[in-house]
Amino acid sequence: MAMEDERSFSDICGGRLALQLRYYSPSCREFCLSCPRLSLRSLTAVTCSVWLAAYGLFTLCENSMILSAAIFITLLGLLGYLHFVKIDQETLLIIDSLGIQMTSSYASGKESTTFIEMSKVKDVVINEAIYMQKVIYYLCILLKDPVEPHGISQVVPVFQSAKPRLDCLIEVYRSCQEILAHQKSTSTSP
């Protein structure tokens, strides 16, 4: 039976995020970070702006192709945004004997999943970066270098779209470290 806990956090811009923690066992946990849905108000504002600009051009040029093109471009832009850009939920599933799975669920319903085998994971850390003249923190997975055992071959960022603040990242980090410690203790015991 899974134990579930939901908490509210903020992203780096102050927007609301919901973090669902699902504890399946001491060796398996899932973290779902949900972003706010697309606002109908902002969608209407962008659509009206594009269509008003197109109508203004139509009145100057008296060419109906401008209106048709504006409608077509707006619809294509919206579909492209929903299918390729707007992520509603990011999920991190960590199972100590298998690996880490990251899933991004887009507003259109499309999902993108990445799986990293636990044998390739060196550590999970909180890193810092400069973003838009601010120092931000992000959770990342360090992958082992196959050639040099103490080296790192790649840094894989987690929750790239949501960009949660440090308090949320610490929550996920501690839980990931518990599972990594559990995995190391079970793999070294005879």
C-alpha positions in Angstrom: 0.0 0.0 0.0 1.4 3.4 -1.0 1.5 6.3 1.4 0.9 9.6 -0.2 1.7 13.1 1.0 1.0 16.4 -0.9 2.7 19.7 -0.2 2.6 23.2 -1.8 5.8 24.9 -2.9 6.8 27.8 -5.2 8.9 27.9 -8.3 11.7 30.4 -8.8 9.3 33.0 -10.1 6.8 32.7 -7.2 4.3 30.5 -9.1 2.5 27.7 -7.2 3.7 24.1 -7.4 2.2 21.0 -5.9 4.6 18.2 -4.8 3.0 14.7 -4.4 5.3 12.3 -2.5 4.4 8.6 -2.9 6.1 6.1 -0.6 5.7 2.6 -2.0 8.4 1.0 0.2 11.7 1.9 1.8 13.4 1.3 -1.6 10.8 2.9 -3.9 9.5 6.5 -3.9 7.8 8.7 -6.5 7.8 12.5 -6.6 5.2 14.3 -8.8 5.7 18.0 -9.3 2.6 19.7 -10.9 2.7 23.1 -12.5 -0.4 25.4 -12.8 -2.6 24.6 -15.8 -2.7 27.0 -18.8 -4.6 30.1 -17.9 -7.6 30.8 -20.1 -7.1 34.5 -19.4 -3.6 34.6 -20.9 -4.6 32.4 -23.8 -7.5 34.7 -24.6 -5.3 37.8 -24.3 -2.6 36.4 -26.7 -5.2 35.2 -29.2 -7.1 38.6 -29.2 -3.8 40.5 -29.6 -2.8 38.5 -32.6 -6.2 38.7 -34.2 -6.5 42.4 -33.5 -3.1 43.1 -35.1 -4.2 40.9 -38.1 -7.5 42.9 -38.4 -5.5 46.2 -38.3 -3.3 44.9 -41.2 -6.5 43.7 -43.0 -8.0 47.2 -42.8 -4.8 48.7 -44.2 -4.2 46.2 -47.0 -7.8 44.9 -47.6 -6.4 41.4 -48.1 -8.4 38.6 -46.5 -5.4 36.3 -46.6 -4.0 38.2 -43.6 -6.9 37.2 -41.4 -6.8 33.6 -42.5 -3.0 33.5 -41.9 -3.4 35.0 -38.4 -6.0 32.4 -37.4 -4.0 29.6 -38.9 -0.7 30.8 -37.2 -2.5 31.2 -33.9 -3.9 27.7 -33.9 -0.6 26.2 -35.0 1.2 28.1 -32.4 -1.2 27.0 -29.7 -1.0 23.4 -30.7 2.8 23.5 -30.8 3.0 25.2 -27.4 0.7 22.6 -25.8 2.4 19.6 -27.5 6.1 20.6 -27.2 6.5 23.3 -24.6 3.9 23.4 -21.8 4.7 20.7 -19.2 1.9 20.2 -16.6 3.7 17.6 -14.5 7.2 16.2 -13.9 7.7 12.9 -12.1 10.7 11.3 -10.6 10.4 7.6 -9.7 13.4 6.1 -7.8 13.7 2.4 -7.2 16.9 1.3 -5.5 17.3 -2.0 -7.3 16.4 -0.8 -10.8 17.1 2.9 -11.3 15.5 6.4 -11.8 12.7 7.2 -14.2 11.9 10.8 -15.1 8.6 11.6 -16.9 7.4 14.9 -18.3 3.6 15.1 -19.0 2.8 17.9 -21.5 -0.5 19.8 -21.6 -1.5 18.0 -24.8 -1.3 14.6 -23.0 2.1 13.6 -24.6 4.6 12.1 -22.2 8.3 11.9 -22.4 10.2 9.4 -20.2 13.9 8.9 -19.5 15.2 5.9 -17.5 18.7 5.7 -15.9 19.9 2.4 -14.5 21.0 2.5 -10.9 24.3 1.0 -11.8 25.1 4.2 -13.8 24.0 6.6 -11.0 26.9 8.0 -8.9 24.8 10.4 -6.8 21.9 12.8 -6.6 22.9 16.4 -5.7 21.5 19.9 -5.5 23.5 22.2 -7.8 23.4 25.9 -8.3 23.4 28.0 -11.5 23.0 31.5 -12.6 19.6 32.1 -14.4 18.3 35.5 -15.4 20.7 37.3 -13.1 19.7 35.1 -10.1 21.3 32.2 -8.5 19.0 29.2 -8.6 19.2 25.7 -7.3 18.4 22.5 -9.2 18.4 18.8 -8.5 20.5 16.7 -10.7 21.7 13.1 -11.1 25.4 12.5 -11.5 26.2 9.6 -13.8 29.3 7.5 -13.3 32.1 7.7 -15.9 32.6 4.2 -17.3 36.3 4.8 -17.9 37.3 6.5 -14.6 35.5 5.1 -11.5 35.7 8.3 -9.5 34.7 10.6 -12.4 31.4 11.9 -13.6 30.4 11.4 -17.2 27.2 13.4 -17.3 25.0 15.7 -15.1 21.2 15.1 -15.7 19.0 17.9 -14.4 15.6 17.0 -12.8 12.4 19.1 -12.8 13.8 21.4 -15.5 10.4 22.9 -16.5 9.0 23.5 -13.0 12.1 25.1 -11.6 11.2 24.6 -7.9 12.8 26.5 -5.1 15.4 25.2 -2.7 12.9 24.1 0.0 11.2 21.7 -2.4 14.5 20.4 -3.8 15.7 19.6 -0.3 12.6 17.5 0.4 13.2 15.4 -2.8 17.0 15.3 -2.2 16.7 13.9 1.3 14.3 11.2 0.2 16.6 10.3 -2.8 19.6 10.1 -0.5 17.7 7.7 1.8 17.0 5.4 -1.1 20.6 5.6 -2.4 21.9 4.8 1.2 19.5 1.9 1.3 20.7 0.7 -2.1 24.3 0.9 -1.0 23.7 -1.0 2.2 21.8 -3.8 0.5 24.3 -4.1 -2.3 27.3 -4.3 0.1 25.8 -6.8 2.6 26.5 -10.5 1.8 
